[in-house]
Each structure stands twice: as C-alpha cells, then as structure tokens.
C-alpha cells in the first residue's frame, strides 16, 4: 500500500475506517442478536417453565376446589356410607365430563377400599397405601403429586368425607401428568415441545420419533439425570433429542414425600431461532452493503477533496524546504567563513596590538633617544665650532710654518752656498797643501776634513732643503686640506644645526607618534574585543545555522514522508531534486 497515491490511500483508509467498524458492528450486532436470541430463548424457556408450573398449580387449585365441594356434599357422604357404587360412579362421570381438568375420581371407605371409580369400572381394590389417602383418612385435606394404582404421576387430591359428624370415607381425585392431552395442550398453549418423565422414561411427550410419540424411551443424558433426578436442580442448556437440536429446560417433579419421581421437559427447536438469526444476518448484510456503497461514494469525495490541498501543501513545503535548505547552507558557509576570518583577524589584531605596543615602546624610546641625540647634536655643534676655530688657528699656524719654512729654505740655501764655497776653499787648500809638500800635509789633512765637513754640511743642507721643501709642500697641502676641512666643518656646523632642528622635529613627531600609537593600540584593543565578539557571534550563528540546516533536513524528511504519503513517485522525484540541489 506504500506505493499507492494519497487519494487511493485516503479512499481505502476511509473505506476501511468506515466499512470495518460497520462490519465489526454488524458482526457484533449479529453475535449480540444471536446471544440476545439465545437469551430470549432461555428467557422464554424460563417463562414457559413458569407457565407450566402455574398451569399445574392452577389445575391443582381446581382439584382442591372440586375435592372440597364433593367432600362437603351430603349426598356423596350418604352414597359412600351406603356403598352405592353405581350412583357414585354416575355422579363421578358427570363431574369428569364437565371438568376440563380432572381425569380420575375415586370414592373409598375408611378402610381404603374403592367404592367406585368414575374413570374406570374397577372397584373393591384398596388405595390405603397411598400417602395422600392416609393423610385424608386422618382428617386432613391434601393435594400433591403421587403415582396411583392405575395412573402414574398424578396430581392427586384426597379429602375426608363426613356423614352426620362422622368420617365415613375419602374422596381421591385429580389429573394425570402422563397424558398426551396434557402435553399437547401445553404445546398448543406455548408452542414448544413438552415431555413428562417418570424417572428417566418418557411417559408423555410431543416429541415424534419414527412417526410416533417417543413414549417409553429413556433420556440417555447422564448430565441431565445427575442435575435433575439426583440433585433436584433445574437444567437449562442445549440438547440434542432424536437427532434434533433444542434449547431445553428440565426440572424435577416431586411427590407428596418431596422425592424426585420424574421430570418436566420443554424444548424449543433450534430451527425456530435459526430463522431469526438468518433474518438478522440478512438485515446486517444489507446494512453493510448499503453502508459500503455510501462509504465508497463519501470516501471517493473525501479523498478527492483532501488529496488536492495536501498535494498543493506538499509542493509549497517542498519549495520552502529547498529555499530553507539553500539559505541554511549559505548561512552556514558564510558563518564558517566569517568565523574563520574573524579568527584570523583576531589573531592579526592580537599580533598588531602586540606590535603596536612594541612600536609604542620603541617610539617612546625613539623620543627619548631623540632628546639625547639633540643634546649630543648640541654638544657636537659646540665641538664642531671649537674644531672650526682650532682649524682656523691651525691654518694660521700652517701659514706661519710655511713662512718659517721659506725663511729656513733661504737659510739652507745660504748654508749650501757656504758649503760650496767652503768646499772650494778646502779644495784650493788641498791644492796648496800638495804644493807645500810635507809642510802642507797637516794643512792638507785639515783641508780634507774641512772639505769633508763642507761636503757633509752641503749634503745635510741638501737633505734639509729637501725636507724643508717637502715640509713646505706638505704645509701648503695641509693648508689646502685645512681650508677644505674648515669649509667642511663650516658645512658640518650648518648641517649640525639643521640636524639639531630636525632632531627636535623628530622628538616632537616621536612624542606625537607615541600618543597616536597609544590611541591606535587602544582602538586595536577595542577592535580585537569586537572581532572576538564577532567571532563568538559568528560561531554561535554557525551553530544555529547548523541547527537550522539539521532542522531543514528534518523538515525535508517530513516533506518527503508527506510526499510519499501523497504519491511515492512524486516523493522520489522530490528526493532526487533535493539531492541534486
């Protein structure tokens, strides 16, 4: 049934929901009717039992009334006292013909000998052994069931007859239960089968077996015999008699001594209520058929009316589920990206905050260093100024050295001239000493030494002149260098002033930068807190988005289940569509 469409399901469900209860109700009604029929049968049996009991009681009352009337009739007392059999018999026959109840009447004397019988020609025998006669002989009226000498199971009344204040006999009258007339009358009155049992033998019955009454046949049911004959209880149940089924009632017949001497039986043939059951079954079947037709039409109408809105609801739900699922997916992806980006930004901001703190610390250090640098530049400027002054002094000194070198150079030249002249003089002296011979040898030696001295002096003067010339050249070069150094120092002084001014600006900028970095650090801290909050919110949103996605999947499953309820093919199509999307 899972592959059927909703319209068919609703139709079948409606039919099942409508027809099954109707069938069940009909079945229950049939069973109830059957049980009710059974109960009615049992109730009827109980009523029939009471009717029979009342009938026996009524007849018993008739016996009692007739017996007392006869016992109080003086003519009857005279006839018994006189022993007039013929007159008593004639009187009794007239009474039996007029009575619809009585079927036997006996007149006896005080010995128990029969004076006359109205229902038979026999007389002279004794009935003194009858319990009812003995009671009447003692002067008491009695009516009870007792078997007589001629008839079994009789409702017998015995009444004392008195003549002139003296009891002269007993009248015994009544009717027999073991007669076809009695059971036929009950069957005609009640419409049921009746049987009188003497012990377990049928002595009067309306049951036909083999075309004749089943008189003389035995009950043959130990359960009933035990229940009724032995225990003296009533038996109400089904029973099979002569191959036919009956709803039966058996109850005991008790005699004047309260002994169970037989049974009453009434039976309702099963065919009498089987017809009622068949009629009830036909009525129920017709009701079921009409109901099924009505439910078929109503079910078709309801299935058409219900399946259409549900189909539209499934379509709308499918579209909504698809949109919700896509939105949840996009939100989930965006939240994941936002959470990742927020985490990355949080880490970056944390690192930036740390870097800004270090930069702020460095900026403060730079500001402090700028202060120190400005102080050093001030001292450097002073030193440069001092160096510039010293350089000017050195240039002046270099000029003086150059002048002194020029003078020394002149002197050296003079010395060279003197050495040259001296050398010439020594040479001349040597020449003259050579000319003097031995007298001039000493003078020649002196002249040689002088010449050597003059040569050394000339050589020294040459060396000194060379050195002085180099010194002068160096002095000139040093003067030029000193001029360039002085120019550089002057430029350095200007640069130092400019650097000092810039260092002051750097100091101010460092201070401002330190303040700005502090503010930026605070802003970064605030941004970091905000990014952390955004990250937390993004994670919460991602979790909510994930839950929304889960709910969307659950809603999708519900939609697919509802779609499957509507149409399995449609559900499969929606499942493929959602899986592709």
JOKABEL-V20543 format. One record per residue. SS is DSSP state (@ for helix, = for strand, . for the rest). PHI is phi in degrees with one decimal (none if undefined). BURIAL is b if it has 24 or more other C-alpha atoms within 12 Angstrom, else e. Layout:
ss | phi | burial
SS | PHI | BURIAL
SS | PHI | BURIAL
This chain:
ss | phi | burial
. | none | e
. | -65.8 | e
. | -88.6 | e
. | -80.6 | e
. | -76.5 | b
@ | -60.9 | b
@ | -59.4 | b
@ | -67.2 | b
@ | -60.2 | b
@ | -60.5 | b
@ | -61.1 | b
@ | -65.3 | b
@ | -64.1 | b
@ | -63.7 | b
@ | -60.6 | b
@ | -62.9 | e
@ | -66.2 | e
@ | -90.3 | b
@ | -76.3 | b
@ | -58.3 | e
@ | -59.5 | e
@ | -63.4 | b
@ | -62.3 | b
@ | -63.1 | e
@ | -63.2 | e
@ | -63.7 | b
@ | -62.0 | b
@ | -62.2 | e
@ | -63.2 | b
@ | -63.3 | b
@ | -63.0 | e
@ | -65.4 | e
@ | -62.7 | b
@ | -62.5 | b
@ | -64.8 | e
@ | -64.6 | e
@ | -62.3 | b
@ | -60.1 | b
@ | -64.5 | e
@ | -63.4 | e
@ | -61.6 | b
@ | -64.7 | b
@ | -63.9 | e
@ | -62.8 | b
@ | -59.7 | b
@ | -63.6 | b
@ | -65.9 | e
@ | -61.8 | b
@ | -59.7 | b
@ | -67.2 | e
@ | -61.5 | e
@ | -63.7 | b
@ | -61.0 | e
@ | -66.5 | e
@ | -60.4 | b
@ | -63.4 | b
@ | -65.2 | e
@ | -64.7 | e
@ | -65.4 | b
@ | -62.5 | b
@ | -63.7 | b
@ | -63.6 | b
@ | -61.6 | b
@ | -63.2 | b
@ | -65.2 | b
@ | -64.3 | b
@ | -63.9 | b
@ | -67.8 | b
@ | -62.7 | e
@ | -65.0 | b
@ | -64.8 | b
. | -92.2 | b
. | -81.8 | e
@ | -61.9 | e
@ | -64.5 | e
@ | -65.1 | b
@ | -64.5 | b
@ | -68.6 | b
@ | -67.7 | b
@ | -67.2 | b
@ | -65.1 | b
@ | -86.9 | e
. | 74.5 | b
. | -79.6 | b
@ | -67.0 | b
@ | -62.5 | e
@ | -64.6 | e
@ | -63.5 | b
@ | -65.0 | b
@ | -63.5 | b
@ | -62.1 | b
@ | -66.3 | b
@ | -63.8 | b
@ | -59.6 | e
@ | -67.0 | b
@ | -65.2 | b
@ | -66.6 | e
@ | -79.3 | e
. | -90.4 | e
. | -92.2 | e
. | -109.6 | b
. | -72.6 | b
. | -135.7 | b
= | -155.1 | b
= | -150.8 | b
= | -128.5 | b
= | -110.5 | b
= | -133.4 | b
= | -86.4 | b
. | -77.3 | b
. | -89.4 | e
. | 98.0 | b
= | -78.4 | b
= | -76.7 | b
= | -85.0 | b
= | -160.3 | b
= | -123.8 | b
. | -81.0 | b
. | -101.4 | b
. | -157.2 | b
. | -83.9 | e
. | -72.9 | e
. | -157.6 | b
. | 93.4 | e
. | -81.2 | e
= | -109.1 | b
. | -121.6 | b
. | -67.8 | b
. | -82.3 | e
. | -76.5 | b
@ | -65.0 | b
@ | -63.8 | b
@ | -62.8 | b
@ | -59.7 | b
@ | -65.3 | b
@ | -66.8 | b
@ | -62.3 | b
. | -84.8 | b
. | 96.9 | b
. | -120.2 | e
. | -76.6 | b
= | -152.4 | b
= | -133.2 | b
= | -161.2 | b
= | -88.1 | b
= | -158.9 | b
. | -85.2 | b
. | -93.6 | b
. | -74.5 | e
. | -103.1 | b
. | -129.0 | b
. | -90.7 | b
. | 49.1 | b
= | -109.8 | b
= | -89.6 | b
= | -118.4 | b
= | -113.6 | b
= | -124.7 | b
= | -134.7 | b
= | -71.7 | b
= | -113.9 | b
= | -116.8 | b
= | -131.6 | e
. | 55.3 | e
. | 80.3 | e
= | -127.5 | e
= | -73.6 | b
= | -114.2 | b
= | -177.0 | b
= | -138.2 | b
= | -102.4 | b
= | -122.0 | b
= | -145.0 | b
= | 162.3 | b
= | -142.9 | b
= | -95.4 | b
. | -79.3 | b
. | -89.3 | b
. | -131.6 | b
@ | -64.2 | b
@ | -61.0 | b
@ | -66.7 | b
@ | -70.6 | b
@ | -65.0 | b
@ | -62.5 | b
@ | -66.7 | b
@ | -66.6 | b
@ | -66.4 | e
@ | -72.6 | e
@ | -107.3 | b
. | 75.4 | e
. | -129.9 | b
= | -79.2 | b
= | -130.2 | b
= | -145.2 | b
= | -112.8 | b
= | -104.0 | b
= | -101.0 | b
. | 57.2 | b
. | -109.9 | b
= | -110.9 | b
= | -77.7 | b
= | -108.4 | b
= | -155.3 | b
= | -160.3 | b
. | -101.6 | b
. | -73.7 | b
= | -104.8 | e
= | -134.5 | e
. | 67.9 | e
. | 86.3 | e
= | -142.0 | e
= | -63.3 | e
. | -85.1 | b
. | -77.3 | b
. | 90.1 | e
. | -84.3 | b
= | -94.3 | b
. | -64.4 | b
. | 72.2 | e
. | -129.7 | e
@ | -59.7 | e
@ | -64.3 | e
@ | -69.6 | b
@ | -59.1 | b
@ | -69.2 | e
@ | -69.8 | e
@ | -98.6 | b
@ | -72.0 | b
@ | -89.4 | b
. | -92.3 | e
. | 73.6 | b
. | -101.3 | e
. | -87.9 | b
= | -118.6 | b
= | -123.2 | b
= | -175.2 | b
= | -76.4 | b
= | -156.2 | b
= | -102.2 | e
= | -124.8 | b
. | 53.1 | e
. | 85.1 | e
= | -113.8 | e
= | -92.1 | e
= | -135.9 | b
= | -92.2 | b
= | -120.5 | b
= | -138.7 | b
= | -122.8 | b
= | -143.7 | b
= | -74.0 | b
= | -107.7 | b
= | -105.8 | b
. | -89.3 | b
. | -62.0 | b
. | -95.0 | e
. | 68.0 | e
. | -92.4 | e
= | -78.6 | b
= | -115.9 | b
= | -178.0 | b
= | -143.8 | b
= | -90.0 | b
= | -137.7 | b
= | -134.2 | b
= | -142.4 | b
= | -102.7 | b
= | -59.1 | b
@ | -62.3 | b
@ | -64.3 | e
@ | -70.0 | e
@ | -102.0 | b
@ | -66.0 | e
@ | -64.4 | e
@ | -63.8 | e
@ | -64.2 | b
@ | -62.4 | e
@ | -63.1 | e
@ | -63.2 | b
@ | -65.2 | b
@ | -63.6 | e
@ | -62.2 | e
@ | -64.4 | b
@ | -63.2 | b
@ | -64.0 | e
@ | -63.3 | b
@ | -64.9 | b
@ | -61.8 | e
@ | -63.3 | e
@ | -62.9 | b
@ | -61.4 | b
@ | -63.5 | e
@ | -62.9 | e
@ | -65.7 | b
@ | -60.8 | b
@ | -65.9 | e
@ | -65.5 | b
@ | -62.9 | b
@ | -63.1 | b
@ | -64.1 | e
@ | -64.9 | b
@ | -62.1 | b
@ | -67.6 | e
@ | -69.6 | e
@ | -86.0 | e
@ | -66.7 | b
@ | -59.9 | e
@ | -59.3 | e
@ | -68.3 | b
@ | -60.5 | b
@ | -62.9 | e
@ | -62.7 | e
@ | -64.9 | b
@ | -62.8 | b
@ | -63.2 | e
@ | -65.4 | b
@ | -63.7 | b
@ | -62.3 | e
@ | -63.7 | e
@ | -63.4 | b
@ | -63.7 | b
@ | -64.8 | e
@ | -62.1 | b
@ | -64.1 | b
@ | -64.9 | b
@ | -61.1 | e
@ | -63.2 | b
@ | -64.6 | b
@ | -62.6 | e
@ | -61.2 | b
@ | -62.6 | b
@ | -64.1 | e
@ | -62.6 | e
@ | -66.1 | b
@ | -64.4 | b
@ | -62.7 | e
@ | -61.3 | b
@ | -64.4 | b
@ | -64.4 | e
@ | -61.7 | e
@ | -61.9 | b
@ | -63.5 | b
@ | -63.6 | e
@ | -62.7 | b
@ | -62.0 | b
@ | -64.5 | e
@ | -63.0 | e
@ | -64.5 | b
@ | -63.2 | b
@ | -65.3 | e
@ | -62.7 | b
@ | -61.7 | b
@ | -63.7 | e
@ | -63.9 | e
@ | -65.2 | b
@ | -61.2 | b
@ | -64.8 | e
@ | -63.6 | b
@ | -62.9 | b
@ | -63.0 | e
@ | -66.5 | e
@ | -62.6 | b
@ | -61.1 | b
@ | -63.8 | e
@ | -62.3 | b
@ | -61.8 | b
@ | -63.1 | e
@ | -63.8 | e
@ | -62.2 | b
@ | -61.3 | b
@ | -64.3 | e
@ | -62.6 | b
@ | -62.9 | b
@ | -62.0 | e
@ | -64.0 | e
@ | -64.7 | b
@ | -61.3 | b
@ | -66.4 | e
@ | -63.0 | b
@ | -59.8 | b
@ | -62.3 | e
@ | -63.4 | e
@ | -64.5 | b
@ | -60.8 | b
@ | -62.3 | e
@ | -64.1 | b
@ | -63.6 | b
@ | -65.5 | e
@ | -63.0 | e
@ | -65.1 | b
@ | -63.3 | b
@ | -62.7 | e
@ | -64.7 | b
@ | -64.0 | b
@ | -64.5 | e
@ | -64.9 | e
@ | -63.2 | b
@ | -65.0 | b
@ | -65.0 | e
@ | -63.0 | b
@ | -63.3 | b
@ | -61.2 | e
@ | -63.5 | e
@ | -64.6 | b
@ | -61.7 | b
@ | -64.8 | e
@ | -62.8 | b
@ | -60.2 | b
@ | -63.5 | e
@ | -63.2 | e
@ | -61.3 | b
@ | -62.9 | b
@ | -60.7 | e
@ | -63.1 | b
@ | -65.0 | b
@ | -60.2 | e
@ | -61.3 | e
@ | -65.0 | b
@ | -64.6 | b
@ | -64.9 | e
@ | -63.7 | b
@ | -63.0 | b
@ | -66.1 | e
@ | -62.5 | b
@ | -65.7 | b
@ | -64.4 | b
@ | -61.5 | e
@ | -64.0 | b
@ | -66.6 | b
@ | -63.9 | e
@ | -67.1 | e
@ | -65.6 | e
@ | -63.0 | e
@ | -66.6 | e
@ | -79.2 | e
@ | 78.7 | e
@ | -64.1 | e
@ | -70.8 | e
@ | -99.5 | e
@ | -63.5 | e
@ | -65.0 | e
@ | -67.8 | b
@ | -65.1 | b
@ | -61.6 | e
@ | -63.7 | e
@ | -62.1 | b
@ | -60.6 | b
@ | -65.9 | e
@ | -66.1 | b
@ | -63.0 | b
@ | -59.5 | b
@ | -65.0 | e
@ | -64.6 | b
@ | -63.8 | b
@ | -65.8 | e
@ | -64.7 | b
@ | -65.9 | b
@ | -62.4 | e
@ | -65.0 | e
@ | -63.5 | b
@ | -63.5 | b
@ | -62.4 | e
@ | -64.9 | b
@ | -64.6 | b
@ | -62.2 | e
@ | -65.7 | e
@ | -65.7 | b
@ | -61.6 | b
@ | -62.2 | e
@ | -65.2 | b
@ | -65.1 | b
@ | -59.6 | e
@ | -64.1 | e
@ | -63.6 | b
@ | -63.2 | b
@ | -63.0 | e
@ | -62.0 | b
@ | -67.0 | b
@ | -62.7 | e
@ | -62.1 | e
@ | -63.4 | b
@ | -65.1 | b
@ | -65.1 | e
@ | -63.6 | b
@ | -62.9 | b
@ | -63.1 | e
@ | -64.1 | e
@ | -64.7 | b
@ | -62.0 | b
@ | -62.1 | e
@ | -63.9 | b
@ | -62.5 | b
@ | -64.5 | e
@ | -62.8 | e
@ | -62.6 | b
@ | -63.5 | b
@ | -63.8 | e
@ | -62.1 | b
@ | -60.9 | b
@ | -64.9 | e
@ | -66.2 | e
@ | -61.7 | b
@ | -63.0 | b
@ | -63.6 | e
@ | -60.1 | b
@ | -62.3 | b
@ | -62.0 | e
@ | -63.2 | e
@ | -63.5 | b
@ | -63.7 | b
@ | -62.5 | e
@ | -61.2 | b
@ | -61.1 | b
@ | -64.0 | e
@ | -62.1 | e
@ | -62.6 | b
@ | -61.9 | b
@ | -64.1 | e
@ | -62.2 | b
@ | -62.2 | b
@ | -62.7 | e
@ | -61.9 | e
@ | -62.9 | b
@ | -61.3 | b
@ | -62.7 | e
@ | -62.5 | b
@ | -62.5 | b
@ | -61.5 | e
@ | -63.9 | e
@ | -63.8 | b
@ | -62.4 | b
@ | -64.4 | e
@ | -62.6 | b
@ | -63.3 | b
@ | -62.6 | b
@ | -62.8 | e
@ | -62.8 | b
@ | -64.8 | b
@ | -61.8 | e
@ | -63.6 | b
@ | -62.6 | b
@ | -63.7 | e
@ | -62.5 | e
@ | -62.0 | b
@ | -63.1 | b
@ | -63.3 | e
@ | -61.3 | b
@ | -64.0 | b
@ | -63.1 | e
@ | -61.8 | e
@ | -62.8 | b
@ | -64.9 | b
@ | -62.5 | e
@ | -62.4 | b
@ | -64.4 | b
@ | -62.5 | b
@ | -62.1 | e
@ | -60.0 | b
@ | -65.8 | b
@ | -62.3 | b
@ | -64.5 | b
@ | -64.3 | b
@ | -63.1 | b
@ | -63.9 | b
@ | -74.9 | b
. | -159.9 | b
@ | -63.9 | b
@ | -62.6 | e
@ | -65.3 | b
@ | -62.8 | b
@ | -65.2 | e
@ | -63.1 | e
@ | -64.2 | b
@ | -64.6 | b
@ | -64.2 | e
@ | -64.9 | e
@ | -68.2 | b
@ | -69.2 | e
@ | -71.1 | e
. | -75.2 | e
